[in-house]
Amino acid sequence: MLAIVQQELLKPNMTRSLVKEILDLKDVMLRGQ
């Protein structure tokens, strides 16, 4: 899952808000484990 997130972060057309959204989602998943 983290590899997918990292691949998405490498895409040049990502917007800051979407990056933040992904990072927030990652934090939620890490807390849930």
Biopython code that builds the backbone (N, CA, C, O; Angstrom):
import numpy as np
from Bio.PDB.StructureBuilder import StructureBuilder

atoms = [
    (1, "MET", "N", (0.836, -1.206, 0.000)),
    (1, "MET", "CA", (0.000, 0.000, 0.000)),
    (1, "MET", "C", (0.867, 1.250, 0.000)),
    (1, "MET", "O", (0.614, 2.182, -0.765)),
    (2, "LEU", "N", (1.889, 1.278, 0.854)),
    (2, "LEU", "CA", (2.765, 2.456, 0.906)),
    (2, "LEU", "C", (3.457, 2.684, -0.424)),
    (2, "LEU", "O", (3.660, 3.828, -0.831)),
    (3, "ALA", "N", (3.821, 1.606, -1.107)),
    (3, "ALA", "CA", (4.486, 1.749, -2.410)),
    (3, "ALA", "C", (3.569, 2.458, -3.396)),
    (3, "ALA", "O", (4.022, 3.276, -4.197)),
    (4, "ILE", "N", (2.281, 2.142, -3.336)),
    (4, "ILE", "CA", (1.310, 2.793, -4.221)),
    (4, "ILE", "C", (1.236, 4.280, -3.910)),
    (4, "ILE", "O", (1.231, 5.109, -4.821)),
    (5, "VAL", "N", (1.179, 4.618, -2.636)),
    (5, "VAL", "CA", (1.128, 6.025, -2.229)),
    (5, "VAL", "C", (2.370, 6.759, -2.705)),
    (5, "VAL", "O", (2.280, 7.876, -3.214)),
    (6, "GLN", "N", (3.523, 6.136, -2.541)),
    (6, "GLN", "CA", (4.775, 6.772, -2.949)),
    (6, "GLN", "C", (4.811, 6.980, -4.458)),
    (6, "GLN", "O", (5.295, 8.011, -4.926)),
    (7, "GLN", "N", (4.307, 6.018, -5.224)),
    (7, "GLN", "CA", (4.246, 6.169, -6.683)),
    (7, "GLN", "C", (3.362, 7.352, -7.048)),
    (7, "GLN", "O", (3.708, 8.140, -7.928)),
    (8, "GLU", "N", (2.217, 7.480, -6.372)),
    (8, "GLU", "CA", (1.302, 8.590, -6.643)),
    (8, "GLU", "C", (1.967, 9.920, -6.323)),
    (8, "GLU", "O", (1.793, 10.897, -7.052)),
    (9, "LEU", "N", (2.735, 9.960, -5.226)),
    (9, "LEU", "CA", (3.401, 11.201, -4.828)),
    (9, "LEU", "C", (4.447, 11.630, -5.850)),
    (9, "LEU", "O", (4.772, 12.813, -5.951)),
    (10, "LEU", "N", (4.975, 10.670, -6.608)),
    (10, "LEU", "CA", (6.005, 10.993, -7.593)),
    (10, "LEU", "C", (5.420, 11.579, -8.874)),
    (10, "LEU", "O", (6.154, 12.141, -9.686)),
    (11, "LYS", "N", (4.116, 11.456, -9.062)),
    (11, "LYS", "CA", (3.495, 11.988, -10.276)),
    (11, "LYS", "C", (3.531, 13.516, -10.248)),
    (11, "LYS", "O", (3.101, 14.121, -9.266)),
    (12, "PRO", "N", (4.033, 14.143, -11.300)),
    (12, "PRO", "CA", (4.222, 15.593, -11.319)),
    (12, "PRO", "C", (2.921, 16.388, -11.353)),
    (12, "PRO", "O", (2.918, 17.571, -11.013)),
    (13, "ASN", "N", (1.826, 15.768, -11.752)),
    (13, "ASN", "CA", (0.581, 16.519, -11.889)),
    (13, "ASN", "C", (-0.289, 16.460, -10.635)),
    (13, "ASN", "O", (-1.442, 16.890, -10.652)),
    (14, "MET", "N", (0.268, 15.929, -9.555)),
    (14, "MET", "CA", (-0.485, 15.870, -8.305)),
    (14, "MET", "C", (-0.646, 17.264, -7.720)),
    (14, "MET", "O", (0.290, 18.063, -7.741)),
    (15, "THR", "N", (-1.833, 17.557, -7.198)),
    (15, "THR", "CA", (-2.041, 18.841, -6.538)),
    (15, "THR", "C", (-1.690, 18.714, -5.067)),
    (15, "THR", "O", (-1.726, 17.619, -4.505)),
    (16, "ARG", "N", (-1.354, 19.827, -4.448)),
    (16, "ARG", "CA", (-0.981, 19.807, -3.025)),
    (16, "ARG", "C", (-2.106, 19.250, -2.167)),
    (16, "ARG", "O", (-1.853, 18.482, -1.238)),
    (17, "SER", "N", (-3.333, 19.625, -2.463)),
    (17, "SER", "CA", (-4.457, 19.171, -1.645)),
    (17, "SER", "C", (-4.622, 17.656, -1.737)),
    (17, "SER", "O", (-4.953, 17.000, -0.750)),
    (18, "LEU", "N", (-4.390, 17.108, -2.925)),
    (18, "LEU", "CA", (-4.520, 15.661, -3.091)),
    (18, "LEU", "C", (-3.398, 14.939, -2.360)),
    (18, "LEU", "O", (-3.613, 13.888, -1.755)),
    (19, "VAL", "N", (-2.197, 15.511, -2.420)),
    (19, "VAL", "CA", (-1.069, 14.934, -1.682)),
    (19, "VAL", "C", (-1.382, 14.918, -0.193)),
    (19, "VAL", "O", (-1.157, 13.915, 0.486)),
    (20, "LYS", "N", (-1.900, 16.030, 0.312)),
    (20, "LYS", "CA", (-2.243, 16.114, 1.732)),
    (20, "LYS", "C", (-3.308, 15.075, 2.078)),
    (20, "LYS", "O", (-3.254, 14.442, 3.132)),
    (21, "GLU", "N", (-4.270, 14.910, 1.181)),
    (21, "GLU", "CA", (-5.347, 13.953, 1.417)),
    (21, "GLU", "C", (-4.794, 12.537, 1.534)),
    (21, "GLU", "O", (-5.202, 11.770, 2.406)),
    (22, "ILE", "N", (-3.861, 12.203, 0.647)),
    (22, "ILE", "CA", (-3.249, 10.869, 0.677)),
    (22, "ILE", "C", (-2.451, 10.674, 1.965)),
    (22, "ILE", "O", (-2.518, 9.614, 2.586)),
    (23, "LEU", "N", (-1.703, 11.692, 2.360)),
    (23, "LEU", "CA", (-0.901, 11.580, 3.578)),
    (23, "LEU", "C", (-1.802, 11.434, 4.805)),
    (23, "LEU", "O", (-1.497, 10.669, 5.719)),
    (24, "ASP", "N", (-2.916, 12.175, 4.819)),
    (24, "ASP", "CA", (-3.863, 12.057, 5.929)),
    (24, "ASP", "C", (-4.444, 10.648, 5.973)),
    (24, "ASP", "O", (-4.594, 10.066, 7.047)),
    (25, "LEU", "N", (-4.768, 10.108, 4.811)),
    (25, "LEU", "CA", (-5.317, 8.756, 4.737)),
    (25, "LEU", "C", (-4.305, 7.747, 5.257)),
    (25, "LEU", "O", (-4.658, 6.809, 5.971)),
    (26, "LYS", "N", (-3.034, 7.951, 4.890)),
    (26, "LYS", "CA", (-1.973, 7.054, 5.345)),
    (26, "LYS", "C", (-1.869, 7.096, 6.872)),
    (26, "LYS", "O", (-1.728, 6.060, 7.521)),
    (27, "ASP", "N", (-1.942, 8.307, 7.435)),
    (27, "ASP", "CA", (-1.860, 8.447, 8.890)),
    (27, "ASP", "C", (-3.006, 7.709, 9.570)),
    (27, "ASP", "O", (-2.806, 7.043, 10.585)),
    (28, "VAL", "N", (-4.204, 7.828, 9.013)),
    (28, "VAL", "CA", (-5.372, 7.149, 9.585)),
    (28, "VAL", "C", (-5.177, 5.637, 9.544)),
    (28, "VAL", "O", (-5.479, 4.941, 10.513)),
    (29, "MET", "N", (-4.674, 5.133, 8.429)),
    (29, "MET", "CA", (-4.475, 3.684, 8.301)),
    (29, "MET", "C", (-3.411, 3.197, 9.275)),
    (29, "MET", "O", (-3.550, 2.124, 9.860)),
    (30, "LEU", "N", (-2.353, 3.977, 9.452)),
    (30, "LEU", "CA", (-1.286, 3.574, 10.370)),
    (30, "LEU", "C", (-1.803, 3.539, 11.801)),
    (30, "LEU", "O", (-1.430, 2.662, 12.581)),
    (31, "ARG", "N", (-2.669, 4.502, 12.148)),
    (31, "ARG", "CA", (-3.228, 4.527, 13.497)),
    (31, "ARG", "C", (-4.187, 3.363, 13.704)),
    (31, "ARG", "O", (-4.317, 2.843, 14.812)),
    (32, "GLY", "N", (-4.862, 2.956, 12.623)),
    (32, "GLY", "CA", (-5.861, 1.896, 12.724)),
    (32, "GLY", "C", (-5.242, 0.521, 12.904)),
    (32, "GLY", "O", (-5.920, -0.407, 13.347)),
    (33, "GLN", "N", (-3.971, 0.373, 12.572)),
    (33, "GLN", "CA", (-3.337, -0.946, 12.651)),
    (33, "GLN", "C", (-2.936, -1.293, 14.072)),
    (33, "GLN", "O", (-2.389, -2.368, 14.314)),
]
sb = StructureBuilder()
sb.init_structure("model")
sb.init_model(0)
sb.init_chain("A")
sb.init_seg("    ")
for serial, (resi, resn, name, xyz) in enumerate(atoms, 1):
    if name == "N":
        sb.init_residue(resn, " ", resi, " ")
    sb.init_atom(name, np.array(xyz, "f"), 0.0, 1.0, " ", f" {name:<3s}", serial, name[0])
structure = sb.get_structure()
